[in-house]
């Protein structure tokens, strides 16, 4: 719809048949239309179709204010911003009015005076849904002046009465009149500010500094909060809690597929990466599995939560590590490898809170979780893989060295040299680029180590796999076996 073709004066608006409706009725009407047509309700919201979204639908149909409860990184704010998609494409307002007054029934004194003077010639302007959404992050220093407004001393000095609404410098909520207003982290508001929201939530009017400035607002007030702060022991007063008609609980992705769909949707992309980077499915699964394990770990503070941003950042780090290696080795394509996992420390430690405050414990917790993630993905991906011949080769003295900086071509030569490795790698159905084959080789070897079938010795960025008891080689170093080089295979290997 072109706004230039919409009525530009009040008389034209009335003759067009326009009938104003309250915001709640507007949201409800448009929601009903989407439900009937089968149109997606909240595009970009993943994993909530059968849990959270139905509760939001019921709250809107019931005309209730909502509070969304959830830990960080559960798309609470995005869900509430999605309410804009249920607003009309354009809504008429009085131009120059701080509170977006309805030209058909203005609430403020100045707009009523203007309407009486100009009549049908009163100009109007049109707001989009984005113009009708307001948001405020609750902090302890937020004041009533920020949210509702305050008396403007300059206007009082000009001779206006305190009871005159024109003396008010409006806050963000009145300026979102005829729209949707969201308070993020509601319990962080001080108690006296929470008390000040009572009239707005129930009677839908505001009062400023004890002066009865009755101004009826049409605004849907929604909020977000952490569940820990919303309990009886939390920082929200019970009467305000009672005014929210619906309390809706969000959650983290319940499947790896949902988590990775969010990653693909949200990760940073650049128009030019200089070479092709392919992230194998099992490496994506490891990033998602790491987050799933972190959300169950007793060593991580679960009240704080483990955001999906944790997964996104780790995925981006794996991607970047592969890109850097490919550029340094002047390759045509790159893929993340197991030897890139130590790089996740930088993208992980700032996104979790540990129960223990022991110095350096973050690195150990993240490393242990990464091992468990690789082991879990390996168990799923390599079920039924042909490994007997490969293990026999290791038992016969084969050792294999991998490294984060080794060129992919080295792994291609390794595959040609060590024939028993080929069936295990091909079981993963990797692509045919050297980078993808290199990634598959490392995954197979690390999985065998974590399954306690191979020993592993780490030397800086290089890892050496060989036969022996499956324990960390620092405690029990590998016996020096004959090493399989790329030029000279061990005896019995073609």
DORO-245959 format. One record per atom (N, C-alpha, C, CB): x, y, z. Coordinates in steps of 0.05 Angstrom, whole numbers, plus 5000, padded with zeros to 4 digits. Atoms other than C-alpha are relative to their C-alpha. Glycine has a CB too. Example, Ala and Ser with C-alpha at 12.3 -4.5 7.8 and 13.67 -1.06 7.14 Angstrom:
501849765000
524649105156
501850245000
498050015025
498449764999
527349795143
498550225014
500950094971
***
This chain:
501749765000
500050005000
501850255000
498150005024
498549755002
502750684980
498850215019
500150104971
501249814982
501951185037
499250264987
502050065022
500849765014
501551754987
497249994989
502050064976
502750035010
494951474963
497949995022
499849754983
501850014977
492051465033
498950285005
501449905025
501249744994
487452035057
502050175015
497449985016
498149824987
491552645078
498650215017
501750144979
501649814983
485953035113
497849845014
498850234983
501950154984
480952835166
497449954985
499450165026
502550045014
474952945121
500249774980
499250264985
499750225019
477652485068
500249735015
502650044983
499850254984
479251965122
497249915008
501750055025
502750084991
472051975149
498349914976
498650245014
501550085023
469151935079
500949734989
500250214978
499050265009
473551325065
498849765015
503049995002
501250214983
469650935118
501849905022
499349784982
498250094979
475450885166
498750005028
502550175001
501150024973
473350645236
502449925018
497749805001
497850074982
478650665291
499349775018
500950245017
500450234982
479450035333
502350015021
499849734985
497850014980
483449935398
502249814990
498949905027
497750165009
490349625390
499549705005
502550095015
500650284994
488048975424
498249884979
498849975027
501950105020
482348905375
501449984973
497550184998
498550005025
487049065317
501849754999
501750254997
498350244999
492048525338
498349754997
501549995026
501850245001
486348025348
498949964972
497750035021
501250025027
483148175281
502049894980
498950274991
498050095019
489548095242
501049725006
502350205000
499250284992
491447465281
497949814989
500349985030
502150185010
484747155263
500349974970
497250125007
499650025029
486047315190
502349824993
500450284988
497750185006
492846975192
499449715007
502450105016
500750284992
490046365228
498249884978
498650005027
501850105021
484646295175
501549944974
497750204995
498650045025
489446365117
502449815002
501150274990
497750184996
494945925147
502650134996
499849774980
497549855003
500046475140
501749975025
499450304994
498350024976
506146405186
499650245019
503049984992
500649794980
505046805250
502550165007
498849885025
497549864991
512146965272
502449904984
500449965031
497750095016
517246865216
502650065015
500050144973
497449974987
524246755242
500149895028
500750295002
500050124974
522046445308
500049704996
497450095017
499650285005
524545725308
499649835025
502849954988
500350194978
522345145353
497850065020
502550005015
502149934981
516345475386
497249944989
500250305006
502550035014
510845255338
498049855017
500449864974
501850164985
507944745386
500050065030
500649714996
499849954971
509745055453
499350295006
502949945010
500349724992
510445815459
497950144983
502650144998
501849855018
506746075397
497049955007
500549924972
502850034993
500045745416
499250165025
499449705005
500749854976
500346085484
499850304993
502149965022
500149735009
501746755451
497350054985
502450084982
502549975015
495846645404
497650025019
499749754981
502249994981
491146505462
499950265015
500249765019
499949744986
493547125499
498950234983
502850065010
501049785018
492247575439
497049974996
501549994973
502950045004
485447265426
498450085025
499449714992
501349934975
483747385499
500450305007
501049835023
499549724995
486248105496
501650065025
497450145003
498549984975
491248005552
502850124995
500349725013
497249924999
497748345569
501749755005
500650225021
498450244998
503547845566
502650065013
500449874973
497349994991
509947725603
501349744991
500350045031
498650245011
514947255570
502349945019
501150064971
498050094981
519246865619
502049814987
498749865025
498050175012
525746555597
502850095006
499649984970
497249924997
533346535604
500950154976
501749755005
498949845022
537746945560
500349844974
502750125008
499750135026
538046795486
497849814992
502549845001
502350175007
531046485481
498050154982
498749895024
501649855020
528446995430
497550145012
499049814978
502249874987
523947345481
499350274986
500550045030
500549745013
524848035451
499249984971
502650175002
500850045028
524447785380
497149924998
501849794986
502850095000
517847445396
498250235004
499649795021
501749774995
514948085424
500150204977
500750145026
499949825023
517548495366
498449894976
502950044991
501750135020
513947995322
497150085001
500249715001
502849904998
507448295347
499550224980
499450105028
500449795020
508648855298
498849904974
502750144994
501150125025
506848375242
497049975002
501349734995
502950024997
499848355271
498650285001
499349855025
501249735001
498849115268
499350074971
502050215011
500849915027
495549455208
502450134986
497750205001
497849895015
500349685153
500450305006
499749964971
499949724994
498550415168
497750075018
499950174973
502149914983
494650775221
500250315001
500349885029
499949715000
492651525220
500450125027
497450114987
499649864975
495051995274
500150304994
502749915013
499849715002
495052745288
503050074996
498850145024
497249925004
501553045260
501050185022
500450134973
498949834980
506053355312
499249925028
499350274995
500950084974
502652995370
501949815012
497149884999
498150184986
507352675421
498949735006
501050135025
501250254991
502452125438
498449874977
498250045024
501350135023
500151925367
497050005003
501049714998
502949994995
493052165379
498449924975
499250295007
501950085021
487351875338
498650254990
498049795011
501449765010
484752425292
497049995003
500850054971
502950024997
477752155300
499050055029
499049734990
500749964972
477852195376
502550075016
498649755011
497549924987
483852585402
499750015030
501050274990
500050014970
485652505476
501250255012
501449765010
498749774987
490253095488
498750264992
503050004991
501449745003
487853805495
500850154975
500650175024
499049855024
492254095440
498749904974
503049994999
501250125025
489553605388
497050064998
500549705000
502949935001
482353735408
499650284991
498749955028
500249725008
483454475401
500550034970
501950185016
499449985028
486554385333
497749894983
502649854994
502250125015
480953935310
497650184999
499149735013
502249815000
475754445332
500450234982
499550105029
499349775017
479354985293
500049934971
502650125009
499550065029
480954625228
497949814989
502749884997
502150175009
475254115225
500949794980
497850164987
499350215019
475353655164
502650054985
497749984980
497549945013
481454015137
502549935017
500150304993
497850074983
485653765195
501849804986
499049895027
498350205013
491753425165
500549765018
502750144992
499350254985
493552715185
502649894988
497749794999
497750155010
499752285178
499649715007
502750115011
500450294997
500551535176
502549875012
499349874973
497850154987
504851085221
500149714990
499750015030
499650285007
507750415202
500149835026
502649964983
499850174975
507949815251
502650055015
499849714993
497549954986
515249955266
500050265016
502350014980
500349754985
513450665287
498349975025
498850224982
501850044978
508450385336
501049805021
497349914990
498850184981
513149935375
502150155016
501349754986
498149884983
516950185435
501249795019
498750235017
498650204983
522049815479
501850155019
501549804983
498249884979
525749985543
501249775016
498450195018
498650194983
531049575579
499850105028
502949964991
500449924972
529249595653
502749995014
498049825014
497649994983
535049815697
499150145026
502350154986
500749874975
534950045770
499850305000
501949925022
500049715001
536050765750
497850124982
502650114991
502249915016
529850805705
498150165018
498649774985
501849834984
525151355730
497250014988
501150295003
502749965011
517751505722
500150204978
498150095023
499849805022
519852095679
500849864974
502050225007
499250145024
523151605631
497649854988
502349805007
502150175010
517051155626
497450164995
499449785020
502649865003
511051615637
500350294992
498549985027
499649725006
513552325636
500350175025
497750114983
499649824977
514552935681
499150284992
502950005010
500849735005
512353645688
502450154988
499050145026
497949845012
516354105643
500150275013
499650024969
500049744986
518554705685
499950244982
502450015018
500049785020
519555125623
497150074993
501649934975
502949955008
512155045604
498550125024
498749744991
501349894976
510055195676
500750305002
500749855025
499149734999
514255825674
498650184980
503050024997
501449855020
510556035612
497150075008
499949854974
502649924990
504156085654
497949784998
499150234986
502050215001
500855405643
499649875027
500949784980
500650124974
497355045700
501149725001
496949995004
498950274996
500154405730
498149794991
500849965029
502050205007
493654045716
499549994970
497350065013
500249995029
494354215642
501849794988
500650294989
498450225012
496653605602
502250114982
498249814984
497949895017
500654065557
502650075014
499050254985
497549954984
505654185614
501749755002
499350105027
498650254997
507853455610
502049964978
498049765002
498150105020
514153225575
499849705001
503050105007
500850284999
511852525558
502449814999
498149944978
498050215001
515951895570
499449814977
500149855026
500150185023
516751305524
497349854997
502249805001
502550155003
510250945541
497850174987
499049915028
502049845014
505451525523
500750054971
499750275014
499149955028
509651635460
499649744983
502950084999
500650255015
507950905442
497049965000
501449765013
502950025000
500451055449
499049894972
498750275006
501150135023
496350645399
502049804987
499150214979
498050195009
501950135395
500649795021
502650144991
499150214982
505749595432
502650095014
500549734985
497749924984
510649745488
501149765015
499350235019
498750234987
515649235515
502050105021
501449824980
498049954979
519449275581
501749755002
498750075027
498150234998
525548815578
501149985028
502350024980
499050054973
527648495644
498550165021
503050055002
501849854983
521748775682
500850005030
497249894998
499450004971
524048555753
502350195007
500749735009
497849824994
530149025746
499050285006
501950004978
501149744992
525449625755
499850015030
497250044986
500349974971
525549895825
497049975007
501150285009
502850054991
519249745866
498250244996
500049915029
501849765003
516750465865
499350054971
501550245012
500749975029
517050465789
497949794993
502549984982
501950215006
513349805787
497250085010
500849745014
502649904990
507850115831
498950204981
500450125028
501049795018
507450695782
498749894975
502250174992
501250125024
505350205727
497249905004
501849784990
502650124994
499049985763
497750134983
499350045030
502149875015
494450515732
500149944970
500150305005
499750055029
497350405663
499049724993
502950044992
500850285006
496149655667
497149955003
501649815017
502850064994
489149675695
498050214989
499649975030
501949795008
485650345685
500750134973
499950215021
499049905026
489850515623
500250315000
498149924978
499549715000
491051235646
502650055015
497750165013
497549944986
497151595674
499550245018
502250074979
500049774982
498352085731
503050085003
498749935028
497349894999
504452535737
500350175026
500750164975
499349854976
507352775804
497550075017
501450254993
502349964983
500652705840
497950184988
500950115026
502049835013
497153185793
498249824983
501350234983
501850175015
490952875763
499850094971
497250015013
500149955029
492552915690
499049744988
502950084989
501250255010
487752395664
500349994970
497049985009
499550035028
490152155597
499749714993
502950114992
500650285007
487151515570
501849914977
497049964993
498150105020
492351115531
499049734990
502849975012
500650265013
491250545482
502649874993
498250044975
497450125004
497550135490
500049725012
502350175013
499750284990
498949395497
502849995013
499849794976
497650014984
504149305552
500949715003
499750145027
498950274998
508448675546
502850035013
500249874972
497550004985
514748485584
501449744998
499550075030
498450254998
520347985590
501349995028
502249994978
498750034974
523647705653
501349735001
497950035023
498750264994
528247155677
498349865021
502950045010
501850144981
524146615713
501050015028
499849714992
499049994973
528846645772
499250255015
503149975000
500749744988
527047375784
497050035002
501150234984
502949965001
519547255774
498649825021
499049934972
501250174979
518546765832
499250185023
501949785009
500749854976
515846975900
502550115014
498549825020
497549904988
523147065921
501350204981
501949775006
498849835019
524447495860
499650295006
499049944973
500049714996
524548245850
497650134986
502650114989
502449875012
517548375823
497849995021
499249854974
502149984979
511748595867
497549854990
499350295007
502350175007
505648145868
497850144986
499049875025
502249865015
500348665848
500650044971
499450265014
499449965028
504048815784
499949734985
502850134996
500150265012
504848075770
497149924994
501349795018
502850075003
497347995779
498750144976
498550075025
501249855022
495948505724
500749894972
500950295001
499450135026
499248085669
498149764997
502949924999
501950215004
493947635640
501249744992
498150094978
498750255009
498747125610
503050005006
499549964969
497250054996
505446865633
500949774982
500649945031
499350195021
508846505576
502949925003
499550114972
497350114995
515046065586
501349924974
499949775020
498450075024
520246025531
502049775008
501550244988
498150224995
525545485525
502250014978
498649725001
497950035020
532045315489
499149804979
502749925013
500750205020
531744915424
500149725011
501950024976
500250274989
529544205439
501249794982
497149945005
498750195018
532843885379
502450144987
498049914978
497649895014
539543965344
499250144974
501949774994
500949885025
535844115279
499150295005
497849844987
501049734994
532344715311
502350195006
498049995023
497749844992
538844965341
501650094975
501849855019
498449935024
542444935274
498550174980
500949744987
501649825017
536645255237
500350295010
497049925000
499649734989
537445855284
502850104993
499649995031
497349925006
544945855273
500250094971
502049765004
499949925028
544145875197
498550264995
498849784983
501649765003
539046425205
501450255011
497349975014
498949774985
543046865253
503050054996
499449965029
497149975001
550446755239
500750234980
501449744992
499049785017
554447325208
501049894974
502250155015
499150075027
555547275134
501450254987
497749904982
498749795015
560247675090
499749954970
503050025008
500450055028
559347795016
502349874986
499550274986
497650115014
566447574999
501849865021
501550214984
498350144982
570347035036
502649904987
498549765012
497550065014
575746934983
500449714994
502450105016
500050285008
574946184984
497549875012
502649865011
502450144991
569345684995
500549855026
499149804978
499850144975
568345445066
497549825003
500250205024
502150204997
564244805075
500149895028
500149774979
500150114973
562144615146
498649734999
498650205020
501350275000
560843855149
497849985021
502149785004
502250034982
554443645182
500949915028
498049794989
499250094974
558043285238
501450225016
501949764997
498849784986
562043915255
497850195010
502050144983
502249844991
555544315258
498749875024
497950044978
501250154978
552643765303
501650035025
499749714992
498349974977
558643825349
499550275014
503049974993
500549734988
557344575359
497450005014
500150214978
502650014988
550044445374
500049815025
497849904981
499950194978
551543845419
501550125024
501449734991
498549874979
556544255458
498150185017
502350174989
501949834985
550944755476
498149835016
498550174980
501950174986
546144195494
501249885025
499049774982
498650114976
551243885542
500550225020
502649874992
499549774981
552844575572
497450065015
501050244985
502549944986
545444665588
499249795021
497850024980
500550204980
545644035630
502349975020
499549734986
497550034984
552544115661
499650115028
502450134986
500149894973
552644185737
502150205006
500149775020
497949814996
558944595730
499450274989
502649904987
500849755012
555245145693
497550105014
499549974969
502349884986
550345625726
497649994981
500650295008
502350035018
543745415695
497950225004
498749725005
501849774996
539946005725
500750224980
500250115028
499249805020
543946445678
499449904972
503050065003
500750125026
542845965620
502449994981
497850164988
498050025022
546845795558
498650084974
501349714998
501449895022
544446225502
500649864973
500650304997
499550105027
543646015429
502350164988
497450024983
497749855009
548746565418
502649855005
500050285013
497750174994
553646075449
500649824975
499549835025
499750185024
552445595390
500850164976
497349854995
499549835023
552446155339
503050094999
498250244999
497249904999
559146435363
502049774995
500550125028
498250225004
562345745365
500049914971
499249765018
500150075028
559945585295
501650204983
497049994990
498549805015
562646245270
503049975004
499150285009
497150034994
569346105304
501149764984
500449955030
499150235016
569945415271
500250084970
498049775003
500049905028
568245745204
502550174996
497450164994
497749825003
573546285215
502649855002
499950215022
497550164998
578845775236
500649864974
499849805023
499650145026
577745385172
500850214978
497449864991
499449805020
577846025131
502950105002
498150245003
497249914996
584446265162
502049794990
500450065029
498250215009
587745585149
500049994969
499249735012
500150025029
585345565077
501450234987
497150004991
498649775012
587946265063
503049975004
499050265013
497150034995
594646125096
501349784983
500549945029
498950225016
595545475057
499450044970
498849745010
500649935028
593045804992
498349774987
502650044984
501750225010
587545274984
497550134986
499249815022
502449915014
581345324941
497449975017
499649844975
502350044982
576545084996
501049935028
498249774989
499250054972
576644995071
497649885015
500950265014
502150124983
572844595124
501149995029
499249724990
499150034972
573144605201
500849715006
497850095019
499150264992
576744025234
499949985030
502949964990
499950054971
577243715303
502250165012
500449705005
497749844989
583944065313
499350295002
502549964983
500849724997
580144725308
498450045026
498350084976
501749974976
576044575371
501350165023
499349725010
498949834979
581044895419
499550304996
503049965002
500649725005
579445555385
497450095012
499950054970
502649934988
572445515416
500250125027
498349765000
499749894973
575245725483
499450304999
502849955011
500449715001
575246455461
497150084996
501750124977
502849935005
568046455437
498149885020
499249904972
501750144981
565446025494
500150125028
500749715002
499749944971
568246285560
498550255008
502950035006
501549764992
564746965558
497049965000
500750224981
502950045002
557946645548
498949805020
499349904972
500950184979
557546175607
501050105027
501049714996
499349934973
557746275682
500349745015
497950195014
499450254986
561045725723
499150025029
503049944998
500750014972
558745495791
502650045017
498749735007
497449984986
566145465811
501450264990
501749754996
498549765007
570446095813
503049944999
499450225020
497250075001
576945705809
501350114975
500349695002
498649885022
582046045765
500749794979
502650135010
499450185023
582645725696
498149774997
502749905003
501850235002
576845255706
498350014975
498149995025
501649985024
573145525645
501249834978
499850294991
498750145022
578245225597
499549705003
502950064999
500350294996
577744535629
497149914996
500849935029
502950065003
570044545631
499349994970
498250205014
500649995029
569644745557
501349784985
500950284989
498650225013
574844235536
498649745005
503049995009
501450254993
571243675573
497349984985
499549985030
502650015014
564543875543
500449954970
498550275004
499450055029
567643895473
500649714995
502450184991
499550295003
570243185482
497549845001
502049915022
502550154998
563442945504
498350054975
498550085025
501649945024
560243295445
501049844976
500150314994
498950165022
564942965395
499349715003
503150044998
500650294995
563842285428
497149944993
500649935029
502950045005
556242365424
499450004970
498350215015
500449995029
556342575351
501249774986
501150274989
498650235012
561342035334
498349745003
502849965012
501650254995
556941495366
497649994981
499050005029
502349995018
551041725323
500849964971
498450265003
499249995028
554741835258
501449754990
501750244995
498250225008
559441235258
498949735007
502750045012
501250264993
554540695279
500149824975
497150045010
499850195022
556040085235
502350054981
497550004985
497849945019
562340385204
502049785001
501350275008
497950215002
567739895180
502650105012
500449914971
497649904986
573340015230
502049785007
499150145025
498250214991
576339325243
502750004987
498749734995
497550015015
581639355189
501850245008
499650004970
498549764992
583640065210
501249955028
498250245000
499050054973
584339855284
502349804999
497849915018
497850205002
588539255263
502650134990
499249784980
497749865010
593139725225
501450165023
499350194977
498949854977
594040155288
501349805019
497950165014
498950204982
595239525329
502749904990
498149775004
497550095012
600739345280
502250215001
499549924973
497949804997
604439995295
499550264985
502549894991
500649755015
601040525252
499650235019
497549964982
500649754987
601141235278
499350214979
502350105019
500949795019
597841835246
500250275015
497149954990
499749734989
599442565258
498150194986
502950104998
501849795011
594243115249
500850275011
497049945006
499349734991
594743865258
498350214989
502950064994
501749785008
590844505255
501050154976
499550195023
498949845022
595644805205
500849834976
502450155010
499250175022
596944205161
498350054975
499949705008
501649965024
594744305089
498249764995
501850044975
501950225006
588843895065
501249794982
497450114988
498750195019
593143585011
501549775015
501950144981
498650204984
597043215066
498149775007
501250125025
502050204992
590642865087
499249834976
497650135013
500750155024
589042665016
502249794994
499750194975
497950195003
595842345010
499949785021
502850145001
500350204978
594742005077
497949794994
499350145027
502150195007
588241705053
500949804978
497550154990
499050185021
591641424991
502049815011
501350174977
498050164989
597241155033
498949795020
502150175014
501150184979
593140845090
497349914991
499850155028
502550095012
587840445054
497949935020
500649764982
502150074981
584240185117
498550245010
501249845023
501449764991
582540905133
497850094982
502050235003
501849915020
578640995070
497149925005
500849904973
502850074996
572240585086
498850165024
499849715006
501049864977
571540935154
499350294992
502050005023
500449735009
572141625122
497650024981
502550114986
502249995019
567341465065
497349935013
500649804978
502550054985
562241225116
498650265007
500549835026
501149744993
561241965133
498850144975
502150175012
500949885026
559642115059
501050294998
497049994998
499049725003
564242725058
500050094971
502850025012
499749915027
564843164998
502849924990
499750314999
497550095012
570643054951
502250205000
499549924972
497849814998
574543684965
502149915020
498950285007
498050074981
581143585001
499450095029
502750114992
500749894974
578644025058
498049825015
499050284998
502050174987
572543585071
501149735007
497649974981
498750264994
576642945068
501850035025
501649904976
498349954977
581543245118
498450015025
501750264997
501749984977
575943415165
498949725009
497650194994
501150274994
573042705160
502149835013
499049874974
497850154988
579842395175
500350065029
502650054985
499649934972
580642785239
497649925017
500350315002
502450084984
573442635261
500149705006
497550064984
499850294996
574541885252
502149945021
500749854974
497950064981
581041885290
499450095029
502650134991
500649904974
578642315347
497749845013
499250304999
502250174989
572241905354
501149745010
498049954978
498850254991
576341265360
501550055027
501949894979
498649944975
580641605414
498050035023
501650264997
501949954978
574541835454
498449745006
498150224992
501350264995
571441135446
502049805013
499049884974
498050164986
577840875480
501049774983
498849895026
498950195019
580240515418
502850074991
498249964976
497449905008
586340945404
501150185022
499950144973
498749804982
591341335445
500650254984
502649885012
499549755014
592742055429
502150165017
497450164996
498049824988
598742505444
499850274987
502849874999
500349735011
598143255436
502650155004
497750155014
497549854999
604043685420
499450274986
502449854986
500849745011
601944415411
497549974983
502350114983
502350025018
597344445351
499949744985
500050224980
500050265014
599043735329
499149785019
502949934990
500950234984
595743085353
500949754985
496850015003
499050255011
598742395343
498349775011
503049965006
501750224992
594241785344
501549744996
497350004984
498750255003
596741085356
498849795019
503050025006
501150224984
595540415391
500950025029
500849724988
499349994972
595540355466
497550035017
501950235006
502449974982
591040415527
498950284995
500849965029
501449755006
585940965516
499950185024
497249954989
500049804979
588041475567
501650234990
501349885027
498549775009
590942165561
503049944999
499450255018
497350085003
597942075535
501950155018
500950044971
498249864981
600842585583
500649835024
498950275008
499750174976
599642085639
501549744992
497349945012
498850255008
602041485598
501050044971
498049765002
499149945027
606241685537
500049764982
502850125000
500050225020
605741285473
502849884999
499250114972
497550135006
611040775463
500850084972
499949695003
499249905026
615240995403
499549794978
502950085000
500550195021
612140605345
501250104974
497049954996
499249925027
614040605272
497950194989
500449764981
501949795009
610841225242
499549974970
501150285006
500750015028
607041205177
500450284989
497049914996
499649755013
609641765135
498450014974
503150064994
501549985025
606342035072
501549874977
499450294994
498550125022
612041765030
500549705003
502750154998
499350284995
613241095063
497949875019
502849985012
502050124983
607240695088
501249785018
497749884983
499050224983
608040185145
499749744984
498549995026
500150255014
609039465125
497249895001
502049805013
502750125002
602739115102
498050204991
499149895027
502049805010
599439765079
500850094973
499950245020
499449925027
598939945006
500050304997
498149884981
***
